[in-house]
Amino acid sequence: MTEIKEVSVIGLGYIGLPTAAILAANGIRVHGVDVNERNVVAINNGEVPFVEPELGDFVARGVEEGMLKASLEAQASDAYILAVPTPFNEDYSADLSYIEAAADGIAPLLTGDELIILESTSPPGTTEHLARYLAAARPDLEMDQLLVAHCPERVLPGYVMKELVTNDRIVGGMTPEAAELAKKLYETFCKAEILTTDAITAEMSKLVENSYRDVNIAFANELSTISDKLGINVWELIELANHHPRVNILQPGPGVGGHCIAVDPWFIVAAAPEESQLIRQARITNDSKPRWVVSKIERQMAESNSPVVALLGLAFKKNIDDLRESPALQIALELAKKNPQTRFVISEPNVDVLPASFAHVENVELVPTAKAIEQAGTVALLVDHDEYSTIEPSQLEGKRVVDTRGQWRFISNLNLGKTEALENIHA
């Protein structure tokens, strides 16, 4: 194949839809595929079913120009990009059922020499599994007719449309031909360096990048619990330590969330359990942090005379609506279930309704930020949305405050007592 003119993107979520939209903006006709009919209808109306700055303009333009169309089933194309979820099972092994379902959808359409790219973050060996799965589904095709590659995404939610263009990419092919063809496709929109390797190394590179960050966040989170025990301001401690020319400690927080850092390290642990002790411990440390925050909030609740608690933020990071693996969501659910007599007013400016996980929890309500703070005796900041940075000290006077992101640590003349300040930088 010398030129790719049409691409099917399977999975139109937080990664698939931006990829589809930017390909369409760069002259590639894109068939988007998603199992959610409501999302398909929204996209075909030029709308984005989630929060991501600038994406709406790309989608609207792609649909209007006839370069982007969504459907429930894959269409015959020159290339296929699989951007579907890869959650982990109870034993932390990867659930590959979404990848296999996507393969089932495209297998009947293959004629040979099409490019098939797996973008989903995957354990080592998944791209080879995909190639063999497709070969088994299409025994009439030779293995060398299947050009299969892995190209993990490297973007930060909230900055996806910029980082798709500016971030370096790694492309790993089952064959050198597959890697080079995938590189050529990504060069249509990516202006940064595109590095080629084999598929298993590309898979491992993404897992290593996020595990590196997870381990460093775990160090910061452990510092915050140690500092709390010793009566040390963790923010000042880290700021002072970071003045060393070779020290760059991250900021601690209420846990680690999102579709990458909270998941990817477990794929390494599952692949090499005896050799990944540090990576495993970092996951345990970060996964335990929400429960620690719950205990800190409950301590402040006990000191308050009000039966109302305000919880600010549910997303896994600031200024987005993504709740996947969110420690803030976990904290809110645990607090509400453990304290049925307490009323929890929740602010999350990026969503219109509470998620389904609150369906049978009766003591929670989604309210505007100012109203939540006004009604509450205890205020817990769980996500550092920009909206919360404009809160005035007078709004918090007389209330018990838990700041898990350190967003209010620079507010002066505020008599809050000892604010529990923990923060996290993560994607």
MOKATA-V344455 format. One record per pair of residues at least 12 apart in sequence whose C-alpha atoms are under 10 Angstrom apart, sorted by the first residue. I is the first residue (numbers start at 1). GAP is how many residues later the second one is. If there is no record, write none. Layout:
i->[I,I]
gap->[GAP,GAP]
This chain:
i->[1,1,1,1,1,1,2,2,3,3,3,3,4,4,4,4,4,4,4,4,4,4,4,5,5,5,5,5,5,5,5,6,6,6,6,6,6,6,6,6,6,6,6,6,6,7,7,7,7,7,7,7,7,7,7,7,7,7,7,7,7,7,7,7,7,7,8,8,8,8,8,8,8,8,8,8,8,8,8,8,8,8,8,8,8,8,8,9,9,9,9,9,9,9,9,9,9,9,9,9,9,9,9,9,9,9,10,10,10,10,10,10,10,10,10,10,10,10,10,10,10,10,10,10,10,10,10,10,10,11,11,11,11,11,11,11,11,11,11,11,11,11,11,11,12,12,12,12,12,12,12,12,12,12,12,12,12,12,13,13,13,13,13,13,13,13,14,14,14,14,14,14,14,14,14,14,14,14,15,15,15,15,15,15,15,15,15,15,15,15,15,16,16,16,16,16,16,16,16,16,16,17,17,17,17,17,17,17,17,17,17,17,18,18,18,18,18,18,18,18,18,18,19,19,19,19,19,19,19,19,19,19,19,20,20,20,20,20,20,20,20,20,20,21,21,21,21,21,21,21,21,21,21,21,21,21,22,22,22,22,22,22,22,22,22,22,22,23,23,23,23,23,23,23,23,23,24,24,24,24,24,24,24,24,24,24,24,25,25,25,25,25,25,25,25,25,26,26,26,26,27,27,27,27,28,28,28,28,28,29,29,29,29,29,29,29,30,30,30,30,30,30,30,30,30,30,30,31,31,31,31,31,31,31,31,31,31,31,31,32,32,32,32,32,32,32,32,32,32,32,33,33,33,33,33,33,33,33,33,33,33,34,34,34,34,34,34,34,35,35,35,36,36,37,37,37,39,39,39,40,40,40,40,41,41,41,41,42,43,43,43,43,43,43,43,43,43,44,44,44,44,44,44,44,44,44,45,45,45,45,45,45,46,46,46,46,46,46,46,46,46,47,47,47,48,50,50,50,50,50,51,51,51,51,51,51,51,51,52,52,52,52,52,52,52,52,52,53,53,53,53,53,53,53,53,54,54,54,54,54,55,55,55,55,55,58,73,73,73,74,74,74,74,74,74,75,75,75,76,76,76,76,76,76,76,77,77,77,77,77,77,78,78,78,78,78,78,78,79,79,79,79,79,79,79,79,79,79,79,80,80,80,80,80,80,80,80,80,80,81,81,81,81,81,81,81,81,81,81,81,82,82,82,82,82,82,82,82,82,82,82,82,83,83,83,83,83,83,83,83,83,83,84,84,84,84,84,84,84,84,84,84,84,85,85,85,85,85,85,85,85,86,86,86,86,86,86,86,86,86,86,87,87,87,87,87,87,87,88,88,88,88,88,91,91,92,92,92,92,92,92,92,92,92,93,93,93,93,93,93,93,94,94,94,94,94,94,94,94,94,95,95,96,96,96,96,96,98,99,99,99,99,99,99,99,99,100,100,100,100,102,103,103,103,103,103,103,104,104,104,106,107,107,107,107,107,107,108,108,108,109,110,110,110,110,110,111,111,111,111,111,112,112,112,112,112,112,112,112,112,113,113,113,113,113,113,113,113,114,114,114,114,114,114,115,115,115,115,115,115,115,115,115,115,115,116,116,116,116,116,116,116,116,116,116,117,117,117,117,117,117,117,117,117,117,117,117,117,118,118,118,118,118,118,118,118,118,118,118,119,119,119,119,119,119,119,120,120,120,120,120,121,121,121,121,121,121,121,121,121,121,121,121,121,121,121,122,122,122,122,122,122,122,122,122,122,122,123,123,123,123,123,123,123,123,123,123,123,123,123,124,124,124,124,124,124,124,124,124,124,124,124,125,125,125,125,125,125,126,126,126,126,127,127,127,127,127,127,127,127,127,127,127,128,128,128,128,128,128,128,130,130,131,131,131,131,131,131,131,132,134,134,144,144,144,144,146,146,146,147,147,147,147,147,147,147,147,147,148,148,148,148,148,148,148,148,148,148,149,149,149,149,149,149,149,149,149,149,149,149,149,149,149,149,149,149,150,150,150,150,150,150,150,150,150,150,150,150,150,150,150,150,151,151,151,151,151,151,151,151,151,151,151,151,151,151,151,151,152,152,152,152,152,152,152,152,152,152,153,153,153,153,153,153,154,154,154,154,154,154,154,154,154,155,155,156,156,157,157,157,157,157,157,157,157,158,158,158,158,158,158,158,162,163,163,163,164,164,164,164,164,165,165,165,165,165,165,165,166,166,166,166,166,167,167,167,167,167,168,168,168,168,168,168,169,169,169,169,169,169,169,169,169,169,169,170,170,170,170,170,170,170,170,170,170,170,170,170,171,171,171,171,171,171,171,171,171,171,171,172,172,172,172,172,172,172,172,172,172,173,173,173,173,173,173,173,174,174,174,174,175,175,175,176,176,176,176,178,178,178,179,179,179,179,179,180,180,180,180,182,182,183,183,204,204,204,206,206,206,207,207,207,207,207,207,207,207,208,208,208,208,209,209,209,209,210,210,210,210,210,210,210,210,211,211,211,211,211,211,211,211,211,211,211,211,211,211,212,212,212,212,213,213,213,213,213,213,213,214,214,214,214,214,214,214,214,214,214,214,214,214,214,215,215,215,215,215,215,215,215,215,215,216,216,216,216,216,216,217,217,217,217,217,217,217,217,217,217,217,217,217,217,217,217,218,218,218,218,218,218,218,218,218,218,218,218,218,218,218,218,219,219,219,219,219,219,219,220,220,220,220,220,220,220,220,220,220,220,220,221,221,221,221,221,221,221,221,221,221,221,221,221,221,221,221,222,222,222,222,222,222,223,223,223,223,223,223,224,224,224,224,224,224,224,224,224,224,224,225,225,225,225,225,228,228,228,231,233,233,233,233,233,234,234,234,234,234,234,234,235,235,235,235,235,235,235,236,238,238,238,239,250,250,250,250,251,251,251,251,251,251,251,252,252,252,252,252,252,252,252,252,252,252,253,253,253,253,253,253,253,253,253,253,253,253,253,253,253,253,253,254,254,254,254,254,254,254,254,254,254,254,254,254,254,254,254,254,254,254,254,254,254,254,254,254,255,255,255,255,255,255,255,255,255,255,255,255,255,255,255,255,255,255,255,255,255,255,255,255,256,256,256,256,256,256,256,256,256,256,256,256,256,256,256,256,256,257,257,257,257,257,257,257,257,257,257,257,257,257,257,257,257,257,258,258,258,258,258,258,258,258,258,258,258,259,259,259,259,259,259,259,260,260,260,260,261,261,261,261,262,262,262,262,262,262,262,262,262,263,263,264,265,265,265,265,266,266,266,268,269,286,287,288,289,289,290,290,290,290,290,290,290,290,291,291,291,291,291,292,293,293,293,293,293,293,293,293,293,293,293,294,294,294,294,294,294,294,294,294,295,295,296,296,296,296,296,297,297,297,297,297,297,297,297,297,297,297,297,297,298,298,298,298,299,299,300,300,300,300,300,300,300,300,300,300,301,301,301,301,301,301,301,302,302,303,303,303,303,304,304,304,304,304,304,305,305,305,305,305,306,306,306,306,306,306,306,306,307,307,307,307,307,307,307,307,308,308,308,308,308,308,308,308,308,308,308,308,308,308,308,309,309,309,309,309,309,309,309,309,309,309,309,309,309,309,309,309,309,309,310,310,310,310,310,310,310,310,310,310,310,310,310,310,310,310,310,310,310,310,310,310,310,310,311,311,311,311,311,311,311,311,311,311,311,311,311,311,311,311,311,311,311,311,311,311,311,312,312,312,312,312,312,312,312,312,312,312,312,312,312,312,312,312,312,312,312,312,313,313,313,313,313,313,313,313,313,313,313,313,313,313,313,313,313,313,314,314,314,314,314,314,314,314,314,314,314,314,314,314,314,314,314,314,314,315,315,315,315,315,315,315,315,315,315,315,316,316,316,316,316,316,316,317,317,317,317,317,317,317,317,318,318,318,318,318,318,318,318,318,318,319,319,319,319,319,319,319,319,320,320,320,320,320,321,321,321,321,321,322,322,323,323,326,327,327,328,328,328,328,329,329,329,329,330,331,332,332,332,332,332,332,332,333,333,333,333,336,336,336,336,336,337,337,337,337,337,337,339,340,340,340,340,341,342,342,343,343,343,343,343,344,344,344,344,344,344,344,344,344,344,344,345,345,345,345,345,345,345,345,345,345,345,345,345,346,346,346,346,346,346,346,346,346,346,346,347,347,347,347,347,347,347,347,347,347,347,347,348,348,348,348,348,348,348,349,349,349,349,349,349,349,349,350,351,352,352,353,353,353,354,369,369,369,370,370,370,373,373,373,373,374,374,374,376,376,376,377,377,377,377,377,377,378,378,378,378,378,378,379,379,379,379,379,379,380,380,380,380,380,380,380,380,381,381,381,381,381,381,381,381,381,382,382,382,382,382,382,382,382,383,383,383,383,383,383,383,384,384,384,384,384,384,384,384,385,385,386,388,388,389,389,389,390,391,391,392,392,392,393,393,393,393,393,393,393,394,394,394,396,396,396,397,397,397,397,398,398,398,398,399,399,399,400,400,400,400,400,401,401,401,401,401,401,402,402,402,402,402,402,403,403,403,403,403,404,404,404,404,404,404,405,405,405,405,405,405,406,406,406,406,406,406,407,407,407,408,409,409]
gap->[77,111,112,113,114,180,179,182,75,178,181,182,24,25,73,74,75,110,111,177,178,180,181,22,23,24,25,72,73,74,180,17,18,21,22,23,24,25,61,69,70,71,72,73,74,13,16,17,21,22,23,24,25,61,67,68,69,70,71,72,73,74,107,108,109,178,12,21,22,23,24,25,60,61,62,65,66,67,68,69,70,71,72,73,74,98,108,12,14,21,22,23,24,25,61,65,66,68,70,71,72,73,74,75,108,110,21,22,23,24,25,60,61,62,63,64,65,70,71,72,73,74,89,92,93,95,96,108,109,21,22,23,24,25,61,70,71,72,73,74,87,88,91,109,20,21,22,23,24,27,28,31,36,37,58,70,71,72,21,26,35,36,37,70,71,72,34,35,36,37,38,69,70,141,143,146,245,308,68,69,70,104,105,138,139,140,141,142,145,146,149,16,17,18,65,66,67,68,103,104,137,15,16,17,26,31,32,38,41,42,53,66,30,34,36,37,38,40,41,142,143,146,13,36,62,64,100,134,141,142,145,167,170,12,13,38,39,42,47,48,49,50,61,34,35,36,37,38,39,40,41,42,46,47,48,140,33,36,37,40,46,139,142,143,166,167,168,35,39,44,45,162,163,165,166,167,34,35,37,38,39,41,42,43,44,45,165,33,34,36,37,40,42,43,163,164,36,41,162,163,35,40,161,162,34,39,40,157,160,33,36,37,38,39,40,48,32,33,36,37,38,39,40,45,47,49,50,36,37,38,39,40,41,42,43,44,45,46,49,12,36,37,38,39,40,41,42,43,48,49,36,37,38,39,40,41,42,49,50,69,72,36,37,38,39,40,50,68,36,37,38,35,36,33,34,35,31,32,33,29,30,31,32,28,29,30,31,28,13,16,17,19,20,25,26,27,28,15,16,18,19,20,24,25,26,27,14,15,18,19,24,25,12,13,14,15,16,17,18,22,23,12,13,16,12,270,271,272,300,301,106,107,268,269,270,271,299,300,105,106,107,108,109,267,268,269,270,104,105,106,107,108,109,266,267,104,105,106,107,108,103,104,105,106,107,103,29,32,33,28,31,32,33,34,35,30,31,34,30,31,32,33,34,35,38,29,32,33,34,37,38,32,33,34,35,36,37,38,31,34,35,36,37,38,68,69,102,103,106,22,23,26,30,34,35,36,37,38,68,21,34,35,36,37,38,39,68,69,70,101,16,17,20,21,24,34,35,36,37,38,68,69,15,16,19,34,35,36,37,38,69,70,12,13,14,15,16,17,18,34,35,36,37,12,13,14,34,35,36,37,174,12,13,34,35,36,37,173,174,177,178,34,35,172,173,176,177,180,175,176,178,179,182,175,179,171,172,173,174,175,176,177,178,179,30,173,174,175,176,177,178,28,29,32,169,170,172,173,176,177,27,28,26,27,30,33,34,22,19,21,23,27,28,30,31,34,29,30,33,34,28,13,27,28,30,31,34,29,30,33,28,26,27,28,29,30,31,26,29,30,29,24,28,31,35,36,27,29,30,34,35,26,28,29,30,31,32,33,34,35,28,29,31,32,33,34,35,65,31,32,33,34,64,67,30,31,32,33,34,62,63,64,66,67,70,14,15,30,31,32,33,34,57,62,66,13,30,31,32,33,34,35,54,55,56,61,62,65,12,30,31,32,33,34,35,53,54,81,85,30,31,32,33,34,52,84,30,31,32,33,83,29,30,31,32,33,81,82,83,85,86,138,139,142,143,146,28,30,78,80,81,82,84,85,142,145,146,77,80,81,83,84,141,142,143,144,145,146,147,148,75,76,77,78,79,80,81,83,143,144,146,147,74,75,76,78,79,146,24,73,74,77,21,22,23,24,45,46,47,72,73,75,76,20,21,22,45,46,71,72,18,19,12,13,15,16,17,18,43,14,12,14,30,31,33,34,28,29,32,26,27,28,29,30,31,32,34,35,24,25,26,27,29,30,31,33,34,51,22,23,24,25,26,27,28,29,30,31,32,33,34,48,49,50,51,53,20,21,22,23,24,28,29,32,46,47,48,49,50,51,52,53,18,19,20,21,22,28,31,32,35,43,44,45,48,51,52,55,17,18,19,20,50,51,52,53,54,55,14,15,16,17,53,107,13,14,15,16,52,55,56,106,273,12,272,270,271,101,160,161,162,163,164,165,270,159,160,161,162,163,164,269,28,27,28,29,22,25,26,27,28,21,22,23,24,25,26,27,23,24,25,26,27,23,24,25,26,27,22,23,24,25,26,27,14,17,18,21,22,23,24,25,26,27,33,13,23,24,25,26,27,28,29,31,32,33,35,36,12,15,23,24,25,26,27,28,30,31,32,23,24,25,26,27,28,29,30,31,33,23,24,25,26,27,28,29,23,24,25,26,22,23,24,20,21,22,23,18,20,21,16,17,18,19,20,14,15,16,17,12,14,12,13,60,63,64,54,58,59,53,54,56,57,58,59,60,61,56,57,60,71,51,52,55,56,50,51,52,53,54,55,216,217,49,50,51,52,53,54,55,56,57,67,68,69,71,72,49,53,67,70,37,48,52,69,212,213,214,42,46,47,48,49,50,51,65,66,68,69,71,72,212,46,50,63,64,65,66,67,68,70,71,32,33,34,35,36,66,32,33,34,35,36,38,39,44,65,66,68,69,206,207,208,209,32,33,34,35,37,38,61,63,64,65,66,67,68,69,71,206,30,31,32,33,63,66,67,14,18,29,30,31,32,33,66,202,203,204,205,13,29,30,31,32,33,34,35,61,64,65,67,68,201,202,203,30,31,60,63,64,67,14,15,26,28,29,199,13,14,27,28,29,30,65,196,197,198,199,27,64,67,68,197,192,193,194,187,185,186,187,188,189,17,18,172,186,187,188,189,16,17,171,174,186,187,188,173,12,13,14,12,173,174,175,176,154,155,171,172,173,174,175,34,37,152,153,154,169,170,171,172,173,174,33,36,37,40,74,129,130,150,151,152,153,168,169,170,171,172,173,32,33,34,35,36,37,38,39,40,62,72,73,74,76,77,127,128,129,149,150,151,167,168,169,170,28,30,31,32,33,34,35,36,37,38,61,70,71,72,73,75,76,127,149,167,168,169,170,171,27,29,30,31,32,33,34,60,61,69,70,71,72,168,169,170,171,29,30,58,59,60,65,66,67,68,69,70,71,72,73,167,169,170,57,58,59,64,65,66,67,68,69,168,169,57,63,64,65,66,67,168,64,65,166,167,22,64,165,166,21,24,25,62,63,64,65,164,165,20,62,19,14,15,17,18,13,14,17,12,14,41,40,39,38,42,36,37,38,39,40,41,42,44,36,39,40,43,44,39,34,35,38,42,87,89,109,110,111,127,129,34,36,37,38,39,40,41,44,86,36,40,84,106,108,123,124,12,14,34,38,81,82,83,103,104,105,106,107,123,37,40,41,80,101,103,77,78,79,80,99,100,101,102,119,120,41,76,77,78,98,99,100,76,98,74,75,96,97,72,73,74,94,95,96,71,72,73,94,95,36,37,69,70,71,72,93,94,34,35,36,37,68,69,70,71,33,34,35,36,37,55,56,64,65,66,67,68,69,70,71,26,27,33,34,35,36,37,55,63,64,66,67,68,69,70,71,90,91,92,22,33,34,35,36,37,54,55,56,57,59,60,61,62,63,64,65,66,67,68,69,70,71,91,17,18,20,21,24,33,34,35,36,37,53,55,58,61,62,65,67,68,69,70,71,72,91,16,20,33,34,35,36,37,55,56,57,60,61,67,68,69,70,71,72,73,76,91,13,15,16,19,33,34,35,36,37,38,56,67,68,69,70,71,72,75,12,13,14,15,16,17,18,32,33,34,35,36,37,40,41,67,68,69,71,12,13,14,33,34,35,36,67,68,69,70,12,13,66,67,68,110,111,65,66,67,68,107,108,109,110,32,64,65,66,67,68,69,107,108,109,29,30,31,64,65,66,67,68,28,29,30,31,65,27,28,29,30,31,28,29,28,32,57,55,56,53,54,55,76,26,28,29,53,27,51,12,13,14,26,32,48,50,24,25,28,31,22,25,26,27,28,21,23,24,25,26,27,24,21,22,23,24,22,21,22,19,20,21,22,33,18,19,20,21,22,23,28,31,32,34,35,18,19,20,21,22,23,24,26,27,28,30,31,34,18,19,20,21,22,23,25,26,27,33,34,18,19,20,21,22,23,24,25,26,34,35,41,18,19,20,21,35,37,39,17,18,19,20,36,37,38,39,35,15,14,15,12,13,14,12,18,19,22,18,21,25,18,22,23,26,21,22,25,20,23,24,19,20,21,22,23,24,18,20,21,22,23,24,17,20,21,22,23,24,20,21,22,23,24,25,39,40,20,21,22,23,24,25,26,27,40,20,21,22,23,24,25,40,41,20,21,22,23,24,40,41,19,20,21,22,23,24,39,40,20,22,21,19,20,18,19,22,18,17,20,16,19,22,15,18,19,20,21,22,23,19,20,21,18,19,20,16,17,18,19,16,17,18,19,16,17,18,15,16,17,18,19,15,16,17,18,19,20,14,16,17,18,19,20,16,17,18,19,20,15,16,17,18,19,20,15,16,17,18,19,20,13,14,15,16,17,18,14,15,16,13,12,13]
